[in-house]
Amino acid sequence: MKSFFFALTLLVSFVAASRSGIYQEGGNVIQPPGYVEHVARSAEHLTPTPTEERITNGERLRRGLKLLPPTRRSGALVPRASCVPLSNGAGNIQVRRESDGSILGYIRNTFDGQNSYTYGSLENALNIQLSSTSINAGAIEIVAIDGPDNAHPFVGSVGGSGGYNFNPGNLGYTYLSGTGHTAANSPPSFEAGHSIQSLGYNAPAESTVWSVDCLTGTITGQWTNTDGSQPATSIFYDTNVDFLGLIGDFNKFVETFPNENAYLVTLHFIPTPV
């Protein structure tokens, strides 16, 4: 009987130990790693850390003690530039070479030979109007005020003849031209219409593809693929054909058309002086 109660006691101890999360091995209690150190630390007598009494300079004067040096304040606010609305949204678009930032000119108020936008001097710069000057506008349209095609008033993007899905390794690009309206973040539209159609070219177009940095005035483009995806988008200039466009894999374009002398550019909003 005693042996029975002894065995029962061992079983109860084993179950209790198991439920408490204590490791068991061969019936012996094996403490988890670090357990002994944890118990030892818990058993240490905690001695409060002495703190030095902080007294004011007034009290120090009263006691005849040396005065404390002046306290330097930290965490002072540092002036930072903040975004402001982009004037009234009227201005021109400056074109710069991406590699060195040199100014090439301004998007011109006349098309090139294939009804696409190119650049020229400030004297013949296209006057434009941003569809929104809100810093939270997201994608916006750029309206050509004195553009060459009033029927297609937006400075938009028309799918390229070599392809217009911007994926790595794909030949996807567009021509900047006059377009009709398309909604933001939507695939290219065949219904919007564009200025190159008058030459018999019927690729789809997008108009709400632009964003403007309110601090720098940098204009960036975002093309939407036919499946709704939005790939990395750059802006380029084709020297031989003389047009500006959006592009996905620029290296693929250069590899396919090595004699076009194309290079990447950046666009910048230059507000009209008020």
BELZISUL-V564863 format. One record per residue. RES is the residue in three letters. D_FIRST is the distance of its C-alpha to the first C-alpha in whole Angstrom. Layout:
{{RES & D_FIRST} {RES & D_FIRST}}
//
This chain:
{{MET & 0} {LYS & 4} {SER & 5} {PHE & 5} {PHE & 6} {PHE & 9} {ALA & 10} {LEU & 11} {THR & 12} {LEU & 14} {LEU & 15} {VAL & 17} {SER & 18} {PHE & 20} {VAL & 21} {ALA & 23} {ALA & 24} {SER & 26} {ARG & 27} {SER & 29} {GLY & 31} {ILE & 29} {TYR & 29} {GLN & 26} {GLU & 27} {GLY & 24} {GLY & 21} {ASN & 24} {VAL & 26} {ILE & 29} {GLN & 32} {PRO & 35} {PRO & 38} {GLY & 40} {TYR & 36} {VAL & 37} {GLU & 40} {HIS & 40} {VAL & 37} {ALA & 40} {ARG & 43} {SER & 41} {ALA & 40} {GLU & 44} {HIS & 46} {LEU & 48} {THR & 52} {PRO & 54} {THR & 57} {PRO & 60} {THR & 63} {GLU & 67} {GLU & 69} {ARG & 71} {ILE & 75} {THR & 78} {ASN & 81} {GLY & 82} {GLU & 80} {ARG & 80} {LEU & 84} {ARG & 83} {ARG & 81} {GLY & 84} {LEU & 82} {LYS & 83} {LEU & 83} {LEU & 80} {PRO & 82} {PRO & 83} {THR & 80} {ARG & 80} {ARG & 79} {SER & 77} {GLY & 77} {ALA & 80} {LEU & 81} {VAL & 83} {PRO & 86} {ARG & 85} {ALA & 87} {SER & 86} {CYS & 87} {VAL & 90} {PRO & 92} {LEU & 94} {SER & 97} {ASN & 99} {GLY & 97} {ALA & 101} {GLY & 102} {ASN & 102} {ILE & 100} {GLN & 100} {VAL & 99} {ARG & 98} {ARG & 97} {GLU & 93} {SER & 93} {ASP & 96} {GLY & 96} {SER & 100} {ILE & 101} {LEU & 103} {GLY & 104} {TYR & 104} {ILE & 103} {ARG & 106} {ASN & 108} {THR & 109} {PHE & 107} {ASP & 108} {GLY & 109} {GLN & 106} {ASN & 106} {SER & 103} {TYR & 103} {THR & 104} {TYR & 105} {GLY & 108} {SER & 109} {LEU & 109} {GLU & 112} {ASN & 111} {ALA & 107} {LEU & 106} {ASN & 105} {ILE & 102} {GLN & 100} {LEU & 96} {SER & 94} {SER & 92} {THR & 92} {SER & 89} {ILE & 86} {ASN & 83} {ALA & 86} {GLY & 84} {ALA & 86} {ILE & 90} {GLU & 93} {ILE & 96} {VAL & 99} {ALA & 103} {ILE & 105} {ASP & 108} {GLY & 107} {PRO & 109} {ASP & 107} {ASN & 107} {ALA & 105} {HIS & 102} {PRO & 102} {PHE & 99} {VAL & 98} {GLY & 95} {SER & 94} {VAL & 95} {GLY & 93} {GLY & 95} {SER & 96} {GLY & 94} {GLY & 91} {TYR & 89} {ASN & 85} {PHE & 84} {ASN & 82} {PRO & 81} {GLY & 83} {ASN & 85} {LEU & 89} {GLY & 89} {TYR & 91} {THR & 94} {TYR & 97} {LEU & 98} {SER & 100} {GLY & 101} {THR & 98} {GLY & 98} {HIS & 95} {THR & 91} {ALA & 88} {ALA & 86} {ASN & 83} {SER & 84} {PRO & 85} {PRO & 89} {SER & 91} {PHE & 94} {GLU & 95} {ALA & 96} {GLY & 99} {HIS & 100} {SER & 104} {ILE & 103} {GLN & 103} {SER & 107} {LEU & 107} {GLY & 105} {TYR & 102} {ASN & 99} {ALA & 96} {PRO & 94} {ALA & 93} {GLU & 91} {SER & 93} {THR & 90} {VAL & 89} {TRP & 89} {SER & 88} {VAL & 89} {ASP & 88} {CYS & 89} {LEU & 89} {THR & 91} {GLY & 93} {THR & 91} {ILE & 91} {THR & 89} {GLY & 88} {GLN & 85} {TRP & 86} {THR & 84} {ASN & 83} {THR & 84} {ASP & 80} {GLY & 80} {SER & 78} {GLN & 80} {PRO & 80} {ALA & 82} {THR & 85} {SER & 88} {ILE & 92} {PHE & 94} {TYR & 98} {ASP & 100} {THR & 103} {ASN & 105} {VAL & 104} {ASP & 104} {PHE & 102} {LEU & 99} {GLY & 95} {LEU & 91} {ILE & 89} {GLY & 86} {ASP & 86} {PHE & 89} {ASN & 89} {LYS & 89} {PHE & 92} {VAL & 94} {GLU & 92} {THR & 94} {PHE & 97} {PRO & 98} {ASN & 101} {GLU & 101} {ASN & 100} {ALA & 98} {TYR & 96} {LEU & 93} {VAL & 95} {THR & 93} {LEU & 95} {HIS & 95} {PHE & 97} {ILE & 100} {PRO & 100} {THR & 104} {PRO & 105} {VAL & 105}}
//
